[in-house]
Amino acid sequence: VTGGSRGLGEEMAEGLAEAGASLMICARREQWLTPTLESFRARGFRIEGMVCDVSAPDQVQTVVDKTIAAYGKVDILINNAGISWAAEPEAMPLDKWQKVVDTNLTGAFLFSQAAGREMLKRESGCIINIASIAGMTGSVSTSHWAAYSASKAGIIGFTKSVALELGSRNIRCNAVAPGFIATEMTGALSEEVLKQWQDAIPLKRAGTPQDVANLVLFLASDLSSYISGQVIQVDGGLLT
């Protein structure tokens, strides 16, 4: 699980661990990674972790190599690591645009490539990419997330391509597209903005990290063994 030390990534990792998976999580910062490792181990979960910049090919390969050394195989890859930078398109600094795309899209490519090679050896595997409804619509409130939206749209196209190209070798690839999810990030929004979001959602509430994790667990399991190439929204009906 990339970006597996906090937020949505931690919730996904926890769900997989509770279902019996042995985990490798990675995070950009040691101060995020270590507390999660300690917490999970205290609960009896089998887990390893590494600091990793998902846009750095050598670091990505090291994570996959250490996963193989620890567990002998890679069954499931969750490409969750992601960042954003809010700016109006005409004012977006090129280095910030590149950082968002490198992390959100290129990072998913690099991990899928490195882990996919291992999956192909056994002709078995499951890749789940965390997209966003921001990649499916031309507007994300007033946050000016052009780079984020573009990267998540790229994730959707990448998901479909991988599913088509690797499906004949028994590797499934799907994407999860969360909508408005209650996290630390959304907790910083004003009451007015929160109400605007919730009023627009047919279910009239924000989603929870558990809502996303539940779908990821389903897609990672044999219950979804005939599902591939799909982008599934977790948005309370927002884009219906």
N, C-alpha and C positions, 0 to 999 in steps of 0.2 A: 504494500500500500504506500504509494508516494504521498507526501504530505500527510502522513499517518499519525502525527504526534498530537494533533489538536483539532478542534472543530469537527467538521464533517468527516475528515479522514480518521480521526480517533474513534468516532462513532462507528464507522464502517469496520475498522480494525477490531473493535470490541465485539461487534456482531459476528464477525468471522471467527474470532477466538472462542466465543461462547458456543459456536457450532462445531468446534473441534479443530479448527485450522491452526497450523503452526505458522507464525507470522514473521515477516521481515518488513519493518517500516523504515521509512527514511524521512528526514526533515532537513531544512536549511540550517537550523541552528541547534547547537548542542543543548542550550538551555530549554528548548522545547522538547527535545528528544528524551533526555535522561529521565525526567519525572514520569513520562508516560511508560517508559520501559520498566521503571521501578514499580509503578502502580499495577501494571499488567502482570508482572512476575509475582507480586505479592498475592495476586488472585489465582495463581497457579497456571497462568497461560504460558505456553511455549512461544517465546518471542525474542527476536534479535533486532537490532536497529543500527543505522548508520547515518551520519551527516552526509548529505548529498545535494549538490546543485544539479537538478535534473536536466539542465541545458548543457552540461559538461559530459561529453561521451565517455571519457575515461572513468569518471566517478560513477556513471550509470553502470558501466560494465563491471566495476568493482562490486557494486551492490548485488548484481546478478550472480557474479562469481561466488560471493560469500553466501548467498542464498543456497546455491548448489552445494557448497562445502558443508553448510549446516544441515540441509534437509534432503539433498540428493536430487531435487527436481523443483520445477516451478509449475504449479497447477493453475494459479490464478494471478492475474496482474490487475491492480486497480490504479489507473492513472488519474490521480486526484490532485496532485500538486498544482497550485494556481495562484496567480497574483493579479492585481489590477492597478491601473493608474488613471485617475479621472482627470480629463482635460478636454476642452472643446477641440474638435478635430483640427481646426486651423492653428491651435496653439500647442498641440501635442509634440513634445520634444522627441526627436527621432530615437534617442537612446532609450527613452521610456517605452515607446512603441515596441522597439526591438526586444527589450527585456520581457515585456508581457508576452509577446509572440514566442520568444525563445523558451520561456518557462511553460506556458500553457499548451502550446502546440508542438514545438520541436521536442520538448521534454517527453511528451507522450509518444512521439515517434521514436525517440532514442530508446526508451524503455520497452516499447513494443518490439522494436528490432532486436534488442539484446535478449529479452525474455522469450521472444518469439522463436529465436534460434534454438533455445532449449526445449520449448514446447514441440517444435518440429521434429526433434530427435525422437520424441515419444509419440508423435502424432496425436497429441491431446493437450488441450489448454483452453483457457477462458480469459479474454481481455475485456475489461469494463472501463470505458472512458467517461470521466465526469465532464459533461458538457454544461449547458445552461440554456434556459429559454432565451437568454440574451443572444444566443447564436441562431435563434429562429425568428427573431423579430427585429425590426429596424430601430426600435426605441427602447431604452431602459430608463424609465422615469426621466429625470433631468440630470443624470449623473455623468453624462458625456463619456461613456465607456466604449469608444470606438475600437480601441485596441483589444479590449476584453471581448467585445461582441465578435470581432473579426476572428480572434483566436478560437472562440467556442464554435463559431460556424465552421472553421477549419477542422475542429475535432469531429464534428458531425460527418463531414465528407470523408475524413480519414477513417472513421469507424466503418462506414459503408464499404470503402475500398478494401480494408483489411478483411472484413467479413467475406467479401467476394473472393479475394485472392487466396485466403488460407482455409476457407471452409472445406474444400475437398480433402484437406489433411486434418480434419476433425478439430479445428481451432475456431471457436466462436468469438465474435466481437460485437459488443453492444455498447450503447451510450445511454447514460442517465442525464436528463436535463432538469435540474432543480429549478423551481421558481423562487418565490419569496420565502426564504427559510430563516427562522429565528436563530441567529448566531450572535457572537460577540460584535461582529461588524454591524449587523442590523440594529443591535441594541443601542448603538450610538445615534440612531436617527431620532428626530423629534417626534413627539406624539402626533403632530399634524400629518407628517409624512407617513408614519406607521398606519394611521387611520385611512389615509388615501389608498395605500396598498391593500389593506384588508377589505375596504369597501369594494375594491375592484375584483376581488377573488370570489368566485361563486360560493366556496365553502366558508367564506367570511372569517378566515383565520390564516395566520402564517403557518407554514409547514415547520416541522421539527427535524433536527438531524436524524432522529430515529426513523422518520418517514422515508428519508433517503436511504438510510442504512438497510431498512427492510427490503427495499427493491434490489439493492446491490446484493444482499444475501440470496435472494431468489435467483438473480441472474448468474450468480456464482455456483449455484447448486444444480444437481441433475434434474430438478423440477423444471428447469428451463432448457433442457437439452436440445430442443428443436427450435430455439429462438436465437437468431443471429442477424446482424445487420440492422438492428432496430434502434430507434431513438425514443426513449420512453420518458414522458414528462411527469414530474412530480411537482405539480403547481396548483393543486386545488381547483383545477378547471380554468385557470386564468386565460390560457390561449385557446380554449375551446371555440 
